[in-house]
């Protein structure tokens, strides 16, 4: 009797045992995980919407990212061309300032386009710490540093001697 059970009614699928999967049979409770669902989209980061209306051109919609990239590119250009004696320091300062600008834009603007990579807090901390460290190192680079921090010099001397 393939289409009916002993009572003459239609065959019904087995009810799953507690925590089990239907149709597996057996008296033991099988502990299988439910089937994973397929993710079809990715959630946009908080503030990751367009920075300008949708009818604006692509560069206008992404002006925060282009501002940060433009400052960083200018800094790298200054370092690469080596036009004046302190160009390494000035260019590196511009790269650090670009990251700090990104942190400020991420904090103040509700939508920053593709500048939003993670959550707002994580982006601000990442851009701010990296930018601050780059600026600090650019100010302390030898020879003739623009900023001297005595306890760091002492630590350096203790580790090298």
Residue, then its C-alpha position, 0 to 999 in steps of 0.5 A: x500500500x504505497x498511497x495509504x497506510x493500514x487505516x486506509x487514509x493518505x500517508x503522512x510524513x513522519x513527525x520529527x522526533x524532539x530536535x530531529x529532522x522529519x523523514x529520518x525515522x528511527x526512535x532516537x532523537x537526532x540533533x541536527x542543525x537546521x539548514x543554513x539560509x543563503x545570504x543574498x545581500x549584504x547590510x550597508x554599514x551605518x551611514x553608508x548611504x549616498x552622501x549626495x542625492x541619487x541624481x548627482x554624478x558619481x563623484x559628487x555622491x562620493x565626495x567624502x571618500x574622494x576628499x580623503x583619497x585626494x589628500x592621501x594622494x597629494x601627500x604621496x605625490x609630495x613624498x614621491x617627488x621630493x621637491x624640497x628638503x622636508x617633503x617626506x615629513x610634509x607628505x606623511x603629515x598630509x597622509x595622516x591628516x587625510x585619515x584624521x579628516x576621514x574620522x571627522x567626516x565619519x563622525x559628523x556626516x550622516x551619510x559618507x558613501x563608500x567611506x563607511x566600511x564598518x560601524x561608525x564607531x569602528x571607522x572613527x576609531x580606526x581612522x583616528x588612531x591610524x591618522x594620529x599615529x602617522x602624524x605623530x611619527x611624521x613629527x618625530x622622524x629623524x633627523x631634526x624632529x619637529x617634536x621630541x618626546x623625552x620618555x620615548x627617546x629614553x625607551x629607545x636608548x634602553x632597547x638599543x644599548 
